[in-house]
């Protein structure tokens, strides 16, 4: 084994400085590396994104007060991030669910046009049939259902009220 391979193996085994190294893409594969999303209830959100949307866990990490202070984005508060992917591929975009000790749930939005910011997430499927079965079994309200010749789009909401767009494309 060459030295560079050994170093790579050591980095992968050590968790790449506390992060799951296999969750991160290399520079040649990057599109959108990750979407960071703060949730009010990590258990409910994790269940929704794995059991309903169908994502798979891709690692987690915790950031302390010092990191938060240096980053300047979380008011010096420590937080934890759980990462998820739709497919276990290096090029898959990571959804990072960040959670703090106390995060208020936003008031329910009456549509994606109400305010600026991230108002919906989009996921693509070969077939919506198994997803619709999971949605029905969980008792989740379908907010919208658009059927056209070459696609179908379902809108639901996650536990924090963010719209989730689920797309099935024909042929």
C-alpha positions as CSV (number, residue, x, y, z in Angstrom):
1,X,0.0,0.0,0.0
2,X,1.4,3.4,-1.0
3,X,1.8,6.2,1.5
4,X,-1.0,8.3,0.0
5,X,-3.3,5.3,0.2
6,X,-2.3,4.8,3.8
7,X,-2.9,8.4,4.7
8,X,-6.3,8.3,2.9
9,X,-7.2,5.2,4.8
10,X,-6.2,6.7,8.2
11,X,-8.2,9.8,7.5
12,X,-11.3,7.8,6.5
13,X,-11.0,5.6,9.6
14,X,-10.4,8.5,11.9
15,X,-13.6,10.1,10.8
16,X,-11.9,13.0,9.0
17,X,-11.6,15.3,11.9
18,X,-14.8,14.2,13.6
19,X,-16.9,14.2,10.5
20,X,-18.0,11.1,8.5
21,X,-15.5,11.3,5.6
22,X,-17.7,9.2,3.4
23,X,-20.5,11.6,3.5
24,X,-18.5,14.4,1.8
25,X,-18.0,14.5,-1.9
26,X,-14.7,15.2,-3.6
27,X,-14.2,18.4,-5.6
28,X,-14.8,16.7,-9.0
29,X,-18.3,15.5,-7.9
30,X,-19.6,18.7,-6.3
31,X,-22.8,20.3,-7.4
32,X,-24.5,21.4,-4.3
33,X,-22.5,19.8,-1.5
34,X,-25.2,20.1,1.2
35,X,-28.3,21.9,2.3
36,X,-28.3,22.9,6.0
37,X,-31.7,23.0,7.6
38,X,-32.4,23.8,11.3
39,X,-35.1,21.6,12.8
40,X,-37.1,22.0,16.0
41,X,-37.4,18.3,16.8
42,X,-34.6,16.1,15.5
43,X,-36.4,12.8,16.3
44,X,-39.5,13.8,14.3
45,X,-37.5,15.2,11.5
46,X,-35.1,12.2,11.3
47,X,-38.2,9.8,11.2
48,X,-39.8,11.9,8.5
49,X,-36.8,12.2,6.2
50,X,-35.9,8.5,6.6
51,X,-39.2,6.7,6.9
52,X,-41.3,8.9,4.6
53,X,-38.9,10.6,2.2
54,X,-36.6,7.6,2.1
55,X,-33.3,9.1,2.9
56,X,-30.4,7.2,4.4
57,X,-28.2,8.4,7.3
58,X,-24.8,9.7,6.2
59,X,-23.1,10.6,9.5
60,X,-23.3,13.2,12.2
61,X,-21.1,15.6,14.1
62,X,-21.3,18.1,17.0
63,X,-19.9,21.6,17.0
64,X,-19.0,23.3,20.3
65,X,-19.2,26.9,21.4
66,X,-15.8,27.8,20.2
67,X,-16.5,26.6,16.7
68,X,-19.9,28.4,16.7
69,X,-18.2,31.6,17.8
70,X,-15.5,31.3,15.1
71,X,-18.1,30.5,12.4
72,X,-20.3,33.5,13.4
73,X,-23.5,31.8,12.3
74,X,-25.1,30.3,15.4
75,X,-24.8,33.0,18.1
76,X,-22.0,31.1,19.9
77,X,-24.4,28.1,20.6
78,X,-23.2,24.6,20.3
79,X,-25.2,22.3,18.0
80,X,-25.4,18.9,16.4
81,X,-25.9,18.0,12.8
82,X,-27.3,14.7,11.4
83,X,-26.7,14.2,7.7
84,X,-28.8,12.3,5.2
85,X,-28.7,11.4,1.5
86,X,-31.3,10.0,-1.0
87,X,-28.8,7.5,-2.3
88,X,-25.6,6.3,-0.8
89,X,-23.4,7.8,-3.5
90,X,-20.5,10.2,-3.1
91,X,-22.2,12.7,-5.5
92,X,-25.6,12.7,-3.7
93,X,-26.5,16.1,-2.1
94,X,-26.4,15.9,1.7
95,X,-29.3,17.2,3.8
96,X,-27.8,18.4,7.1
97,X,-30.4,18.6,9.8
98,X,-29.0,20.9,12.5
99,X,-30.5,21.0,15.9
100,X,-29.9,23.1,19.1
101,X,-31.0,22.6,22.7
102,X,-33.9,24.9,22.0
103,X,-35.2,26.0,18.6
104,X,-38.6,27.4,18.2
105,X,-40.8,25.9,15.5
106,X,-41.8,28.6,12.9
107,X,-45.4,29.4,12.4
108,X,-47.0,27.3,9.6
109,X,-46.7,29.0,6.2
110,X,-49.7,29.1,4.0
111,X,-47.6,28.7,0.8
112,X,-44.1,28.9,-0.6
113,X,-44.8,32.5,-1.7
114,X,-45.3,33.9,1.8
115,X,-41.7,34.7,2.7
116,X,-38.2,34.6,1.3
117,X,-35.7,31.9,2.2
118,X,-35.9,28.1,1.9
119,X,-39.6,27.3,1.6
120,X,-39.4,23.9,0.0
121,X,-37.1,20.9,-0.7
122,X,-37.5,18.8,-3.8
123,X,-36.9,15.0,-4.1
124,X,-37.0,12.9,-7.3
125,X,-38.3,9.3,-7.5
126,X,-38.7,6.6,-10.2
127,X,-42.0,5.8,-8.6
128,X,-44.1,7.7,-6.1
129,X,-46.2,4.6,-5.3
130,X,-44.2,3.4,-2.2
131,X,-43.8,7.0,-1.0
132,X,-47.5,7.6,-1.2
133,X,-48.1,4.4,0.8
134,X,-45.8,5.6,3.5
135,X,-47.5,9.0,3.5
136,X,-50.9,7.5,3.9
137,X,-49.8,5.1,6.6
138,X,-48.2,7.9,8.6
139,X,-51.4,10.1,8.2
140,X,-49.5,12.9,6.5
141,X,-51.7,15.4,4.6
142,X,-51.1,15.7,0.9
143,X,-51.1,19.5,0.3
144,X,-51.0,19.3,-3.5
145,X,-51.0,16.6,-6.2
146,X,-50.2,17.7,-9.8
147,X,-50.5,15.1,-12.6
148,X,-49.3,15.7,-16.1
149,X,-48.4,13.5,-19.1
150,X,-44.7,13.4,-18.2
151,X,-44.6,13.9,-14.4
152,X,-46.4,13.9,-11.1
153,X,-45.7,16.2,-8.2
154,X,-46.9,15.7,-4.6
155,X,-46.5,18.4,-2.0
156,X,-46.5,17.5,1.7
157,X,-45.0,19.3,4.8
158,X,-42.3,18.1,7.1
159,X,-42.6,18.3,10.9
160,X,-41.4,21.9,10.9
161,X,-44.0,22.9,8.2
162,X,-41.5,23.2,5.4
163,X,-43.0,22.1,2.1
164,X,-41.6,19.0,0.5
165,X,-42.0,18.4,-3.2
166,X,-41.9,14.8,-4.4
167,X,-41.5,14.3,-8.1
168,X,-42.0,11.3,-10.3
169,X,-41.0,11.7,-14.0
170,X,-42.6,9.4,-16.7
171,X,-40.3,7.3,-18.9
